[in-house]
Structure formats: C-alpha cells, structure tokens
Amino acid sequence: MFGGDPGKIAADLWYEQARTGLGAVVRKETRLETIQALVFLALRDHGRGNESQAWLLIGTAIRMGQELDLHMPPPSKSRLSPEEIQVRQSVWGVCLLLDLLLSLQLGKPPAVADSLRSPPVLPSPQSQSLFAHTYNLCHIVSRINLHLYFGFTPSAPTALATLKQELDSWQQTLPMQFRISLGHQPEQKVLEINMFYHVAVILLYRPFYKDKSNVGVFLDAASTFNMLLEKYRNADASPSSLAVSSPSMIYLIFTTAIAHLSGYKYKEKAESHSTTAALQTQLHLLHCLEALKTIGVLGSLRGAVGGRWTG
C-alpha cells in the first residue's frame, strides 16, 4: 500500500502542491522566480507526455516574461548585474526553446514570434556554449516553422533559399567539439544537437520534397539522422540511453520516420524506386520504431501513422 519510489512520490507531491498554488501566484506581481517555476512545471508535464498542459504553461511563462521585458535587450544603464542579466536571458531562452519544441510537436503556432525580429534578440552566453548554439538553431527552426508552415511572409521559394543559407551558416560555424567525427563516440548532448540539425533540414525541405532537386537532400538528412540515432542508442555504453532521453526525442524520431516514408512513396509514384531502396526504407523505419519502443511510446503513436502524418 505504501510502496513506490520515494523520489517519484516526492516529485508528484511537489508538482501537485505547485499546481494548486499556481492560480494565486500568477495573480500577484510577476517575478522571475514564478516564470522559472512555470518552466519546471512545463518540463514535468512534457516529460510525462502531457504536452498540451506543458504548452499552456509555457505560454503563460512567456506572457509573464514579456511583462518583465525578458524579450528585450537590457538598457545600457541597467541596474541589473551581469549575472542577473545572464539569468534573465537564459530563462527567456529556455522558454522560447520549449515553446518551439512543443509547438512543433503539437502542430500549433508558437506563443511568440521572436525569430522574426530583425535583428533577433539572442541570449549571450559564451560563444563556445552548447546552449548558445542550440538556441541559435532553434531560432532558425522557428523561422522555418513560421514561414513555411504558418504562412508568414516571405514567399515559400524565397524563404527556402534564405533559410537554407542560415542553416548552412549555422553548421559551418559549429565548433569542432560539437561536431560528429568518424571513429569517435560523441556525448549524448552533442549527438542531440546534430540530430536536431538534420530534423531542421527535413522540416525545411518537407514542403518541397516532391521536387526532384530536393528529394535527395530531404532523404539524406533522414538517413544521417538514423546513423546518429544508432550512435545515440550506444552513447555512454548504455543501450538504454533512449529510455532516459529528452521528451523532444520522440518528435525528432517520428518526424524522421515520416520523412523516410514520404520519400519512398514519392519515389514509388515516380517509378524511380528499387528493391534496394525499399529495403533501405524498411530498415530505417524499423530502427525508428525500435527507438520509439525503447522510449516506451510506440503504442500511443501507432494510430497517428495512418492519420494526419501520412500523405
């Protein structure tokens, strides 16, 4: 009756207490600590598969962040210390990252369109920080999402060229310690940012993959993701690495699986497929399904394959 993991019980109690007191807190004067608490609650919901609640909580955190001007660069005569400015920028950056990832996963518009700002307001951690490069990549992916999937100007062909240039530039300026090298097993966090980059390429070319000049790039990105996925499964000498991966990994894997399937269906209609291509597609899909099974979400996603994600 009283069994169970004490850590999990404590976490559940903290979550319920925090959610109970949330209504009273948001009616008070906005504080940075309140935004941080909302982020923690959203992360917990995201990790438990309750993406809709996480999306709502992050939306609230973003509105409160805007009330504190977190989305604006600090004034030249700010009374804030450099450490306080860094914390504010980091909190805002995390809010935008979660807003983007949840919006992509749910197919809903983001709560804020900071990526369309010119010039954009970016956090300013050290240039060698993985967070800084992750944020910059998410900034580009957010623009891909807004321009190509939610109809923000410019036109799609113009956006494709511009966004491709931005992705190419991001990859070229990625420091060597965050790149994938042959014969070397990278850390999980390095694999994750490279996997996200290849999903960004998939998202960029997905509206145009039926163009013969683009389908190769589209499928190459999906194939490279699968190669990195295999490395990820063996990272830290632990085959169960996926079981404790970021909840966003589900979206990355599922998006890649749909890219493999869409590319094969296009080639099949164009009568340019072969038995080898069919076997390669089946193998890629099998690896994606095995990864989702390891994470523990395969059953909940089976129904989606025949629904909105096909075609």
Secondary structure, 3 states (H helix, E strand, C coil): CCCCCHHHHHHHHHHHHHHHHHHHHHCCCCCHHHHHHHHHHHHHHHHCCCHHHHHHHHHHHHHHHHHCCCCCCCCCCCCCCHHHHHHHHHHHHHHHHHHHHHHHHHCCCCCCCHHHCCCCCCCCCCCCCHHHHHHHHHHHHHHHHHHHHCCCCCCHHHHHHHHHHHHHHHHHCCCHHHCCCCCCCCCHHHHHHHHHHHHHHHHHHHHHCCCHHHHHHHHHHHHHHHHHHHHHHCHHHCCCHHHHCCCHHHHHHHHHHHHHHHHHHHHHHCCCCCHHHHHHHHHHHHHHHHHHHHHCCHHHHHHHHCCCCCC
